[in-house]
Amino acid sequence: MARLQKIVTATLSLAFILGLLTSQIVALADQPQVQLGPPQIAPPFADLKMSDLRDSFDEQHFGHRHEAIDIMEPLGTPIRAVDDGTIRKLFLSRAGGKTIYQFNSDSSYCYYYAHLDHYVDGLSEGRPVFRGQIIGYVGTSGDAALNAPQLHFAIFRLDNDKRWWKGTPINPYPILLEALKRIPSTGGRDAGIVTN
């Protein structure tokens, strides 16, 4: 009789475990699919050229890997959102100065814009933005040299916590090159870029 009870208990335990696993598999199947490939973004400047870009992602800056690129532009040049999404955080930091953290529409990527001179009027946390919309202006805030206005631009793949300061860095250089290749020649006019 004791042996039969052990078999019944083991069978019920196994059935319970299989039920839990099945419900987890069904729950995972119902999750929205996260974008796995690199994001398809637009350039952060209306007139950006391939020759304006330099891959500095793996360079050492101030004792750590850069994990971004710096795009040199004249002071006050309008910076455009590279993707549809939401302004997640406006932040003033010692290194980055005036910064913007923008999540894409499905919160799988964060775009980081730093060394801004100022934000566009009305920009606020939680505000939806659209690809090509002006969000700020090139500056020298933070640790940028005063004679070197620039946009420090980074991309992070967000983890499940969706924290604006935490993610896996992705090299923006090849992604921006691809973005520039997708823009048809327009004789100097903006190609599919929203203006405000």
N, C-alpha and C positions, 0 to 999 in steps of 0.2 A: 504494500500500500504506500509506503514512504517513497518507493521508487516511482510510482505513478504520479504522486504529488510533485516530485522533482521534475518529471517530464512535462506535466501540465504547466507548472510555474515557468519552466524554461521556454515552453512554447508561447505562453502568454507574454513573457518578456520580449521574446523575439518579435512577436506580432506588434507589440507596442513600439519597439524601436523601428521596425519597418514603417509603421504608420507615421512616426515622427519624420523619418527620412523622406517619405513620400510627400508629406505636407511641405517640407523645406524645398524639395525639388519643384513642386508646383508654385510655391512663393517666388522662387528664383526665376522661373519661366515667365511670371507676370511682371517682373521688373522691366522698366524701360531700358532699351539697349543703349549703352554708352558708346559714344563715338570712339573708335579704336585707332583709326589712322590720324595723321597730323591734321590739325584744323585747317580749313580753307578760309583764309582771312584776306582782307583787303589791306593795302598799304596804309600806314598811319599818316602819310602826307600825300596831297593831291598830285604833286609833281615828282615823286620819288623815282629815282633811276637806279639801275643795278650798280652803277659806279659809285653811288652814295653809300653802299653797304660794305661793311668789312666784318668778317667773322671773328669776333673776340670772345665767343662763348667759353672756350677752354683756357683763356689767358688768366694769369694770376693778377688780381687787382686787390691791393691792400691786404695781401696775405691769404686770399681765398679765391676760388674759381669764380670768374665773372658771372657765368650762367645767364648772360644777356648780351645784347649788342648796343652800342652807342651810335646813334645816327646824328651826325653833325648837321645842323640847320641854323639859319639866322635867328637871332633872338626875336621872339614873338610870332614865329611861323605857326599857323594853326595845326594842331594835332587832331587827327580824326580817329574815331572808334574803328577798330579793325574788324569788328564782328557785331552782330546783333546781340544784345544781352542787357545786363543790369550793372549799374555802378554799385559795387559792393562796399567799397571803402574809399574815403578821401582821407589821406593821412599825411602828416608832416613828420619826416624823420631826419635825423642828423645826416645820414648818408644820402638818401634819395631826395631830400628836400620835399617839395610839394609833389605828392604822388596820387595816382589813381589806380585802384584795383577794380577791374571790370571782369565779371563772369560772363561767359557766353550763355546762350539761351537755355541750354540744358544743364548748366553748371558743371560741365565736365572739364572746362579750361578756365584759367584766370589769366588775364592780360594785365601786365604791370607797366605803367608809364611813369617815369621819374624825371626829376630835375626840371619840373615845369616852372614857368614864370608865374602863371596864374591859370585858374580854371575858367571855362566859359561861364558867363553869367547864368545863374539858375541851376547849375549842376549840383546835384545832391545825392547822398547815399540812398539807394533803393530806386533811383530814377532809371527807367528803361532808356536804352540808347540804341541807335541803329547804325549799321555799317556805313562809314563815311561821314557820320555826324561829327561836327567839331566839338571836342570835349575840353580842350585846353590849349596852351601855347608854350612853345619851346622856351626854356630858360636856363639858368645856371644855379638853381637852388640846390641845397645839400652840399655834397663834396665836389660838385662839378667846378672846374676852373672858371673864373669870371670871364676869361677871354675865349671860352669854348662852349657856347650854347649848344645844347644837345638834347636828344631824347634817349634816355636809357630805357630799352624795351625788352621785356622778358615774357615768356609764356610758361605757365605751370599746368600740368595735368593734375586736377584736383583729386584727392582721395575721398573716401566715403564720408569723412567729417565735413567736407566743403568749407574749410577754413581759409580765409583770404590770405593768410600768411604762410600756408603750408601746402606743399604739393611737390610733384616731381618736375624738375626743370627740363624744358625742351628747347633745343637750339632754334631760335627764331630765324636765323640767317637763311637756311634752305627753304623755310616756309615763306619768307618774304620774297625770295627769288621766284618761287613758284607763283606767288600772288602777282608779281610784276609780269610774268610771262602770260598770265591769263587776261591781262588788260589789253584790249585792242587799241591800235594806234588811232588817236582821235584828232591829230593835228594840233595838240596842245590843250584841248578841252578836257575837262574831267570826264572819266569814263565810268558811268554808273555810280558816281559819288554824290551823296546827299550834301547839299550845302545849307547853311543856316545864315 
